[in-house]
Amino acid sequence: MSSAETAVAARRAPDRAALTRRVRAVGVYAAVAALLLFNAVFTDNFLELANLRTQLVQVAPVVIVALGLALVIGSEGIDLSVGSVMALAAAVLPLYLGFGLWPAVAMALLAGTAAGVLNGTLVAVVGLQPIVATLALLVAGRGLALVIADGQLKQIRNPDLLALGTDELLGLPVVAWVAVVLAVLIGFTVHRTTYGRQLVAIGGNRAAAQLAGLPVRRVLVVTYVLSGIFAALAGVLATARLTASDPSAIGNLIELSAITAVVVGGTPLSGGRIRVLGTVAGALLMQLLRATLIKHDLPDSTAQMVQAVIILIAVYVAQQRRTR
């Protein structure tokens, strides 16, 4: 290769790298747009308001759980217990509905808070690996939920709670508004607060953050508490939507969808970066993909296998991004 050709190749390399970064940055949004277009053309009745409302109601709990997980993953951690925390909140909720909706919701969120404190303490204070600490609660949490509920499904008849799953505000389901509000709050927290900056710094390099005097343990505990609260809130909303408290089913495998949403949305498992809008788009992508496969007569198990493949691809792309 001549010197002139070498110079041209050297100039083109940064351009290709910049183009690759732009494609990766907008990839999840492009995928959501492509799925929407595909369904608008090839899926019967997809654009009907009833179907669109159903998609929003189904994706809202995943978005809420994924937002909490995005914070945890941004700290270079993981929370596998979110599904069990949803089940635990669903089991606690009916016990206090006799006192009114909000006391019952408060007790459910308190259960999520306790789970978050336990996870955060095991990770930040005891020093357990996040995957080990939260895996323990994944097993124990659902078992405790089943004990609380006596292993039985309980019908919900409280009209105020049921309204959370059925009512609309300004044309959108209430559960969708909850997800939107939380996404805005988390986006503000990550980018505009001291806690958010500390969290990203800890995820990027925990040792350096400790040497800089950042309150690493406190930030990590708060992060796992937020994940627990968000999972408990998702459990409350799922119970309202299903009109029943079913700890054996509520939150089952939601950690797969939530982790996929976070990683596909651009938050690396290695920590140090949190993409809130990307997380929401990732959750929408997973919901649309699942709905597309089901509406075209493919089983739900196929959607789960596709999700697993997408996780592998997203993690591989993230690793390639770090090595370049």
C-alpha positions as CSV (number, residue, x, y, z in Angstrom):
1,M,0.0,0.0,0.0
2,S,1.4,3.4,-1.0
3,S,1.8,6.3,1.5
4,A,-1.1,8.1,-0.2
5,E,-3.4,5.1,0.3
6,T,-2.3,4.7,3.9
7,A,-3.1,8.3,4.6
8,V,-6.6,7.9,3.0
9,A,-7.2,4.8,5.1
10,A,-6.1,6.6,8.3
11,R,-8.5,9.4,7.6
12,R,-11.4,7.0,6.9
13,A,-10.9,5.0,10.1
14,P,-12.1,7.7,12.5
15,D,-15.1,8.3,10.2
16,R,-16.0,4.6,10.3
17,A,-15.6,4.5,14.1
18,A,-17.8,7.6,14.5
19,L,-20.5,6.1,12.2
20,T,-20.3,2.8,14.2
21,R,-20.8,4.7,17.5
22,R,-23.8,6.6,16.0
23,V,-25.4,3.4,14.8
24,R,-25.0,1.8,18.2
25,A,-26.4,4.9,19.9
26,V,-29.6,4.8,17.9
27,G,-29.8,1.1,17.2
28,V,-32.5,0.3,19.8
29,Y,-34.7,3.3,18.7
30,A,-34.3,2.2,15.1
31,A,-35.3,-1.4,16.0
32,V,-38.4,-0.1,17.9
33,A,-39.4,2.0,14.8
34,A,-38.8,-1.0,12.5
35,L,-41.0,-3.3,14.6
36,L,-43.7,-0.6,14.7
37,L,-43.6,-0.2,11.0
38,F,-43.6,-4.0,10.4
39,N,-46.6,-4.5,12.6
40,A,-48.5,-1.5,11.1
41,V,-48.2,-3.2,7.7
42,F,-48.3,-6.9,8.4
43,T,-50.1,-7.4,11.7
44,D,-53.9,-7.2,11.7
45,N,-55.5,-4.6,14.0
46,F,-52.1,-3.7,15.5
47,L,-52.8,0.1,15.3
48,E,-56.2,-0.2,17.0
49,L,-56.3,1.8,20.3
50,A,-57.3,-1.2,22.3
51,N,-54.2,-3.1,21.2
52,L,-51.9,-0.2,21.7
53,R,-53.3,0.3,25.2
54,T,-52.7,-3.4,25.9
55,Q,-49.1,-3.1,24.9
56,L,-48.5,-0.1,27.1
57,V,-50.2,-1.8,30.1
58,Q,-48.1,-4.9,29.6
59,V,-44.8,-3.1,29.2
60,A,-45.2,-0.7,32.1
61,P,-44.1,-3.1,34.9
62,V,-41.1,-4.1,32.9
63,V,-40.1,-0.5,32.4
64,I,-40.4,0.2,36.1
65,V,-38.3,-2.8,37.1
66,A,-35.8,-2.0,34.4
67,L,-35.3,1.5,35.6
68,G,-34.3,0.3,39.0
69,L,-32.1,-2.4,37.5
70,A,-30.4,0.3,35.3
71,L,-29.2,2.0,38.5
72,V,-27.9,-1.3,39.9
73,I,-26.2,-2.3,36.6
74,G,-24.8,1.2,36.3
75,S,-23.0,0.6,39.7
76,E,-21.5,-2.6,38.2
77,G,-23.9,-4.7,40.1
78,I,-27.0,-6.9,39.3
79,D,-30.3,-7.6,41.0
80,L,-31.7,-11.0,40.2
81,S,-34.3,-10.8,42.9
82,V,-36.7,-8.2,41.3
83,G,-39.2,-10.8,40.2
84,S,-39.4,-12.3,43.7
85,V,-39.7,-8.9,45.2
86,M,-42.7,-8.3,42.9
87,A,-44.2,-11.5,44.2
88,L,-43.5,-10.5,47.8
89,A,-45.2,-7.1,47.4
90,A,-48.2,-8.9,45.7
91,A,-48.5,-11.2,48.7
92,V,-48.3,-8.4,51.3
93,L,-50.7,-6.1,49.5
94,P,-54.0,-8.0,50.3
95,L,-53.2,-8.3,54.0
96,Y,-53.6,-4.5,54.5
97,L,-56.3,-3.6,51.9
98,G,-58.7,-3.6,54.8
99,F,-57.0,-0.4,56.0
100,G,-57.4,1.3,52.6
101,L,-55.4,1.4,49.4
102,W,-52.5,3.6,50.4
103,P,-51.6,1.9,53.6
104,A,-51.6,-1.4,51.7
105,V,-49.4,0.1,49.0
106,A,-47.1,1.6,51.6
107,M,-46.7,-1.9,53.3
108,A,-46.0,-3.5,49.9
109,L,-43.3,-0.8,49.1
110,L,-41.9,-1.3,52.6
111,A,-41.4,-5.0,51.8
112,G,-39.5,-3.9,48.7
113,T,-37.5,-1.5,50.7
114,A,-36.5,-4.3,53.2
115,A,-35.5,-6.5,50.3
116,G,-33.3,-3.7,48.9
117,V,-31.7,-3.0,52.3
118,L,-30.9,-6.7,52.6
119,N,-29.4,-6.9,49.1
120,G,-27.5,-3.6,49.5
121,T,-26.1,-4.6,52.9
122,L,-24.9,-8.0,51.6
123,V,-23.2,-6.3,48.6
124,A,-21.8,-3.1,50.1
125,V,-21.1,-4.1,53.7
126,V,-20.6,-7.8,53.8
127,G,-18.9,-7.8,50.4
128,L,-20.8,-10.6,48.6
129,Q,-20.9,-10.6,44.9
130,P,-24.2,-9.0,43.7
131,I,-25.1,-12.1,41.7
132,V,-24.8,-14.3,44.8
133,A,-26.6,-11.9,47.2
134,T,-29.5,-11.3,44.9
135,L,-29.7,-14.9,43.8
136,A,-30.3,-15.9,47.4
137,L,-33.3,-13.5,47.6
138,L,-34.6,-14.6,44.2
139,V,-35.1,-18.1,45.8
140,A,-36.0,-17.0,49.3
141,G,-38.2,-14.1,48.4
142,R,-40.7,-16.0,46.3
143,G,-40.7,-18.8,48.9
144,L,-41.6,-16.2,51.6
145,A,-44.3,-14.7,49.3
146,L,-45.9,-18.2,48.9
147,V,-45.8,-18.7,52.7
148,I,-47.5,-15.3,53.3
149,A,-50.2,-16.1,50.8
150,D,-50.6,-19.7,52.0
151,G,-49.7,-20.8,48.5
152,Q,-53.0,-19.5,47.2
153,L,-54.2,-17.0,44.6
154,K,-56.2,-14.3,46.2
155,Q,-58.8,-12.3,44.3
156,I,-58.7,-8.5,44.6
157,R,-62.0,-6.7,45.0
158,N,-60.8,-3.3,46.2
159,P,-62.1,-0.9,43.6
160,D,-59.4,1.7,44.3
161,L,-56.6,-0.8,43.6
162,L,-58.4,-2.3,40.6
163,A,-58.7,1.3,39.2
164,L,-54.9,1.5,39.0
165,G,-54.9,-1.3,36.5
166,T,-57.8,-0.1,34.4
167,D,-58.2,3.7,34.6
168,E,-56.8,6.1,32.1
169,L,-55.5,9.7,32.4
170,L,-55.4,11.9,29.3
171,G,-55.9,8.9,27.1
172,L,-53.1,6.8,28.6
173,P,-53.3,4.0,31.2
174,V,-52.4,5.1,34.7
175,V,-49.7,2.4,34.8
176,A,-48.1,3.9,31.7
177,W,-48.1,7.3,33.3
178,V,-46.4,5.8,36.4
179,A,-43.7,4.4,34.2
180,V,-43.3,7.8,32.3
181,V,-43.0,9.8,35.6
182,L,-40.5,7.4,37.0
183,A,-38.4,7.5,33.9
184,V,-38.3,11.3,34.0
185,L,-37.4,11.2,37.7
186,I,-34.6,8.7,37.2
187,G,-33.3,10.6,34.2
188,F,-33.1,13.7,36.3
189,T,-31.5,11.8,39.2
190,V,-28.8,10.3,37.1
191,H,-27.8,13.4,35.2
192,R,-28.6,16.3,37.7
193,T,-28.0,15.1,41.2
194,T,-25.0,14.3,43.3
195,Y,-26.2,10.8,44.0
196,G,-26.4,10.1,40.2
197,R,-22.9,11.4,39.6
198,Q,-21.5,9.4,42.5
199,L,-23.3,6.3,41.3
200,V,-21.8,6.5,37.8
201,A,-18.3,7.2,39.3
202,I,-18.6,4.1,41.5
203,G,-19.7,2.0,38.6
204,G,-16.8,3.2,36.5
205,N,-14.1,2.6,39.1
206,R,-15.1,1.7,42.7
207,A,-11.6,1.7,44.0
208,A,-10.9,5.2,42.7
209,A,-14.3,6.4,44.1
210,Q,-13.3,5.1,47.5
211,L,-9.9,6.8,47.3
212,A,-11.8,10.0,46.3
213,G,-13.8,9.8,49.5
214,L,-17.2,9.0,47.9
215,P,-19.7,7.3,50.2
216,V,-19.6,4.1,48.3
217,R,-21.4,1.9,50.7
218,R,-24.3,4.3,51.3
219,V,-24.7,4.9,47.5
220,L,-24.8,1.2,46.8
221,V,-27.3,0.5,49.6
222,V,-29.6,3.3,48.3
223,T,-29.3,1.9,44.8
224,Y,-30.4,-1.5,45.8
225,V,-33.2,0.0,47.9
226,L,-34.5,1.9,44.9
227,S,-34.4,-1.3,42.8
228,G,-36.4,-3.1,45.5
229,I,-39.0,-0.2,45.8
230,F,-39.4,-0.1,42.0
231,A,-39.9,-3.9,41.9
232,A,-42.5,-3.7,44.7
233,L,-44.3,-1.0,42.8
234,A,-44.4,-3.1,39.7
235,G,-45.8,-5.9,41.8
236,V,-48.6,-3.7,43.0
237,L,-49.5,-2.6,39.5
238,A,-49.3,-6.2,38.2
239,T,-51.7,-7.3,40.9
240,A,-54.1,-4.5,40.0
241,R,-53.9,-5.4,36.3
242,L,-54.5,-9.1,37.0
243,T,-57.2,-8.5,39.6
244,A,-55.5,-11.1,41.8
245,S,-52.5,-11.6,44.0
246,D,-50.7,-14.7,42.6
247,P,-47.1,-14.9,44.1
248,S,-46.4,-18.0,42.1
249,A,-46.8,-16.2,38.8
250,I,-46.3,-12.4,39.4
251,G,-42.8,-11.3,38.4
252,N,-41.9,-14.7,37.1
253,L,-38.8,-14.3,34.8
254,I,-39.3,-10.5,34.6
255,E,-35.6,-10.2,35.5
256,L,-34.8,-11.6,32.0
257,S,-36.9,-8.9,30.3
258,A,-35.7,-6.1,32.5
259,I,-32.0,-7.0,32.2
260,T,-32.4,-7.3,28.4
261,A,-34.1,-3.9,28.3
262,V,-31.2,-2.3,30.2
263,V,-28.4,-3.9,28.2
264,V,-30.0,-3.4,24.8
265,G,-30.7,0.2,25.8
266,G,-27.0,0.9,26.1
267,T,-26.2,0.5,29.8
268,P,-23.2,-1.8,29.9
269,L,-23.0,-4.6,32.5
270,S,-19.5,-3.3,33.3
271,G,-21.1,-0.2,34.9
272,G,-20.1,3.4,34.7
273,R,-22.9,4.5,32.4
274,I,-26.7,4.6,32.6
275,R,-29.0,5.1,29.7
276,V,-32.5,5.9,31.0
277,L,-34.2,6.6,27.7
278,G,-32.4,3.7,26.1
279,T,-33.7,1.4,28.9
280,V,-37.3,2.5,28.2
281,A,-36.8,1.9,24.5
282,G,-35.3,-1.5,25.2
283,A,-38.3,-2.5,27.2
284,L,-40.6,-1.4,24.4
285,L,-38.5,-3.4,21.9
286,M,-38.8,-6.6,24.0
287,Q,-42.6,-6.1,24.4
288,L,-43.1,-5.4,20.7
289,L,-40.9,-8.4,19.7
290,R,-42.9,-10.7,22.0
291,A,-46.2,-9.3,20.8
292,T,-45.1,-9.6,17.1
293,L,-44.1,-13.3,17.5
294,I,-47.3,-14.2,19.4
295,K,-49.5,-12.4,16.9
296,H,-47.9,-14.3,14.1
297,D,-48.6,-17.6,15.8
298,L,-45.2,-18.3,17.4
299,P,-45.2,-19.6,21.0
300,D,-44.2,-17.4,23.9
301,S,-41.2,-19.8,24.5
302,T,-39.8,-18.7,21.2
303,A,-40.0,-15.1,22.3
304,Q,-38.0,-16.0,25.5
305,M,-35.3,-17.7,23.4
306,V,-35.1,-14.7,21.1
307,Q,-34.7,-12.5,24.2
308,A,-31.7,-14.7,25.3
309,V,-30.1,-14.3,21.9
310,I,-30.6,-10.5,22.0
311,I,-28.9,-10.5,25.5
312,L,-25.9,-12.3,24.1
313,I,-25.7,-9.9,21.1
314,A,-26.0,-6.8,23.3
315,V,-23.4,-8.0,25.7
316,Y,-21.0,-8.8,22.9
317,V,-21.5,-5.4,21.3
318,A,-20.9,-3.7,24.7
319,Q,-17.7,-5.6,25.1
320,Q,-16.6,-4.6,21.6
321,R,-17.3,-1.0,22.5
322,R,-15.1,-1.2,25.6
323,T,-12.2,-2.7,23.7
324,R,-12.1,0.0,21.0
